[in-house]
């Protein structure tokens, strides 16, 4: 077994059970891509077993802090079974859920979502890539399913020295047969949402906003929304939720024409009158400015933008972008209206996001009550030892 030894003082995060070891923390030692290595302190004390990644700034990710633990097939079988069984403890009102959430489930770099009878997995680190076949079989055994689609096309794979890979990993078509469908329909709360696991964002859909969509539907029903604006609507999850809650009309904006088409299709899929929804293939910032100039207002707005700050290094530039869209949204939000605003940027903390939104409100001359703080759905857990799992944060603001 190969060993890496840390520099003096660099063991503190591992003693707190944090799984990442950065390149700068290593004094000597190494391994092959994905190989399990022993991690020792500068004094030679055991700290953990980790997957080595020679190309990544995160040079190793810890599998286990138990010196007696063997990192073999049985380890991954047990880890997958544990993660899947944990989801039964959450009250998930959907047949789509996240089964494995990377570091939070002890499998750094692995994301697995379930859509009905189909699993979709992303292998984004060298360690899980090395154990891919074992993990794939373990997932099917733990769920009792037979089909697994791979979406290992995230940009983070390049940082690990890994190529993009997509396609059926298990349960694909036999020679001469048609492949299983990648167009699926998700049942969520009281509505349906269509997605494509081969083409959609992430593994095909944003399951992390499941609870926020239900919350938005509840607000729509309670406050009788008349004019709703859904920004960065993607395939219309919040649009469908608003209409399901009884909103009179929803305007949805996204800069992706195909996403807009799917959003309109999702409205139709749920049987809503097409006259209750408008769709704009347009830039959100430019559209918000035009609404403000025209004096057009809304009594409910959703801001769910893409990731502006993937790391803390991008936080300053991202903060300006978040502030700008929130300032514009406040300007066109009716007094008494509701703003659901989010950041999915890991480089923006919940505290910083609150300050950004507060500054935006100040510049817009608007104050409001923070009704609720939102996060990812519970099947996207943040654990005590891995706070970076809290990438999604949101505020529900009732304008004064």
N, C-alpha and C positions, 0 to 999 in steps of 0.2 A: 504494500500500500504506500503510495507516494504521500509526502507530507509538505504542507506549506507552514511556514513559521511567520507569525505577525511581528510587526515592530512593537517596541515597548509602548504600553499605554493604549494600543489599538484593540485590545481584547474587551474593552468595556461594553461595547454594543452587543457583543456575543454573550457576555455574561448576563445581559438583560434579555437574551433570547431573540435578538434581532438577527434575521437570516442573511443579511448582505455583508459581503467583504469586498471592499474597494481595492483597486490596484495599488493605491498609495499606502494601504495598510500592511502590505506583504513585504517582509524582509527578504525571504528567500523561499525557493521551492516552486513547484508547479505541477502540471499534468497535461494530459491530452484533452481535447475538446470533449466535454461531458463526463470526463472521468471523475470518479469519486476519490477525494483526497482527504487525508487527515489534517485537521487544523489545530495547530499548537500555538500557545502564547509565546512570547519572547523568552520566557523561562522554561519552556518545554512542557507546559501543562496542557492536557487535552481540552479542546474547546468544542469541537464538533466534527461531523462528517459532511463534506460539501461537494457539490458538483463544480468542477473547474471549467472556466471559460477563458481561454487565452486571448480572445479578441475583444472582450467586453471590459468597460470601466468597472462594472460590477464583476470582479474577477472570479468570485466564487459565491455560490448560494447554498446555504446550509440545509441539508436533509434532516439531520438529527443532532441533538446535543447530548445524546446518550452514548457513552463510549462503548457500551455493550451491544448497541444496535448494529445489525448487519444490513447494509444497503444492497439488497438483492431483490429478486422478483417478488418474494413474499412481502417485502416492505411496501412495494407499490400496490400490490393487491389489497393489503390491509388499509393503506392510505386512501385509495379510491373508495373502498367499501365504507370507511368511516365518514368520508365527506358526503357520500350519497345518503347514508342513513341519517346524517345530521339534518338534511333538508326536511325530513318528516317532522321535525320539531318546529318548523316555521309555518305560519298560516298563509300559504301561498294560494291565492285565488286565480290560478291559471294552470294550463297544461304546458306552459313554457317556464323554465326556471334555470338558474345557474346551479350546476352540481359541484363544480370545483372552481374556486376563486384563488388560484395561485398560492402565494405565500400564506394567505389566511387559512388555507387548508393543508399546509405543510408540503405543497408541491409547487415550488417556485417556477414560474414561467408557464404554468398550465392553466388554460381556461377551457371549461367544458360547459356547454349549455344544452338543455334538453328542450326540444320542440315536439310535443306529442310523442310519437314513437321513434323519433330521429335524434341522435346525438350529433353535436357539432363541436369540434375541439380545435383549439389553437395551441401549438407547441412553440413557445417563443423564447426558450432558453436552451442552452447546449445540454443541460442535464436531462430535461424531459425528452429532448430529441433523441438522446442516446437510448432511452428506455421506452421509446414510442410504442413498439409492438407489444411489450408487456403491459403498458398502460392501456392501450386500446382493448386488449382482451379483458383486462381487469374491469374496465368501464362497462363492457357488455355483460360481464358476469354479475356485476353489482346491480345493474338496472334490469337485466332480463331482456334487453333489446338486442337487435341484430344489425342495425345500420348505424354507421358512424362516418360523418363527413368531416374532412380536414380543411380548416381555413387558416393554415399557417402562412398567411400573406401579410402579416403585420410588419410595419417598417422596422420594429425593434429586432426582428430576426437578423437583419443586416449587421446590427451591432454585435451580434453573437457569432458572426461569420457564417451564417446559415442562409441558404437560398429560400425563396418563397416556394411553398408547396400547397396545392389545393387538389381536392378530388375525394372520391370515396375511399376511405381507409379500411372499412369493413362493411360487408353487405352490398357492395356494388353489383353491377350486372354481370352475369356470366357471359362468355363470348357468344355473340349473336343475339343477346337479349337487350331490351331497352333498359337504360339505367333507371334507378329510382328517381322520383320527382324531387326537384330542389325547390319548387314552389309549394309552400305550405300555408296553412291557416291556423293561427294561434287563437285559442279561447282564453280571454282575459276578462275577469269580472263578468259583466253582463254583455260584453261585445266581442267581435271577431276582428282579427288583424292579420292581413296577408303579408307574407314575407318570402324572400328568396335567400336560402342559406348559401348559395354559391356567389351571389352578387351583392347582397346587402352589407351595410356597415357592420364592423365587428364580426360576429358569427351569424349575422343576418338581421338582427334587431336589437333595440335598446331595452333589454329586460330590466335594467337597473332602475328605470323610471316607472315601473309598474305601479307602485304605491302612490307616486305623485300623480299619475293619471287618474287613479281612483279618487284621490283627494280633490283634484280639479273638478271632476264630475260631481262630487259632493257639494263643492262650493257653488257650482253652476246651478244645482237643484235648489240650494238654500237661498242664494242671493238673486236668483232669476236673471242670469246674465242675458243681455240683449245683443251687445256687440262685442265679440271676442276676437282678439288678434293672436294668432299662433305663429311666432317667429322661429325660423330654422325648423320648420315643421317636419322635415324628413318625410316619412310615409304616413303622417297624420295621426299618430297616437293620441296626442292631446286634442286634436280636432274631433276625433271620434268620441273621446271622453267628454268633451264639452257638449256635443250634441246629445250624447246619451244622458247627460245631466239636465237636458232641457234648454240649453242655450238657443236663443232665437236665430242667431247667425254667427258664423265663424269665418274670418278671413285668414288664410294660411299662406305663409311666404317661405320659399326656399329657393336657393340659386341652382338647384338641380332639377332639370326638366323631368327626368325619369322618376325622381322622388315625388314630384308634384303629381305626376300621373298615377302613381301608386297610392298617394294620399286620397285623390279623388275616387279611386277604385275602392278604397277602404270605406269611404263614406257610403258608396253605393252598396257595398257588401253588407252593411248593417241596416240597409233599408231606409236610410234617411233621405228626405226630400232634397234633391240637388240644389234647390233654390236657397237652402239654408247655409250653403257653403260656397265661398269664392276662393280661388287658388291663384297665386301670383308666382310666376317663375322670375324672380327678381332678387337683387341685392337687398339684404335686410336694412343696412344702415341708410342706403339711399331712400328706401321706401319709408322708413321712419321719419326722415327729414321731410319728404314730400307730404306725408300725413300732417306733420306739424305745421308746415307752410299753408296747407289747405284748411287747417282748423278741424281736421277729422279726428275724432276721439273714440275711445273704447272703454267699456266698463270692466274688462278683464284682458290681461295681456300675459302671454307666456314667452319668456326668453330662455331658450335652451340651446345655446350656441355650441359649436364644436370646440375642441380643446385649443385654447389660446396659449397655454403655457404648459408644455409637457414636463418641464423641469423648473426648479427655482430660478435658474439662470435666465429664463424667459419671463419672469414674473412682472418686471417693470413694464415691458412693452404690452404684456397681456392686460395688466391693470388698466392701462389707458383705453384699450379696446373694450373691456368690460364696463368701464365707467361711461364711455361714449354711448353704448347701446342702452344702458340703464337710464342715463340722463334723458335721452330721446324718448324712451318709453314713458318715463314719468311725465314728460311734457304732454303726451297725448292720452294719459290715463285720467279718466273722469274722477272728480272728487267722490269718495266713497267706493272707488273701483279697487280691483285686486290685481296685484302683480305677482306672478310666480316666476322667480328669476333664479338661474342656476349657473354654476361653474363646474365643469368636469375636469378641470386642469389640476393635476397633481401638484403643480408648482404654486398654486394659490390656496393658502390655508383658509379654513372657515372664518377665522378672525379677520384675515386680510380681505376676504370677500365681503364681509359685513362692512368694513371700512370703505371699500370701493363703492358699494351701493349707497352708503350713507353720504359719501362725497358727491355722488351723482344726484341724489335727491336734493342736496344743498344747492348745487349749481342750477338745478331745475326749479328751485324755489318751492319744493314739495317736501312735506313731512308725511310720515305714515307709521302705523302700528305694525310691528313684526308679530304677525299672528302665529306663525309656526316656522321652525327650522326643518328642512328636509334633507334627506340623504338617500343613498342607494337602498334598494329593497333588501330585506334581511338575508336573502340568499346570495348577496354580494357583501359578505361580512368584513368588518374591520375588527381586528383582534387587539387585545391588550398589548401584545409584543410587536405588532406591525401597524403602527398608525398610518403608514402610507396607503393602507387599504382604503382610507377615507378620501377617495379622489372626487366623489360627487357630493356637492353641497348646494343647498338651495334655501331661499327665503320666501315666505309668503307674506306679502306686505299689503295692508289695507290702507289706502290713501286717505288722509284726513280731509 
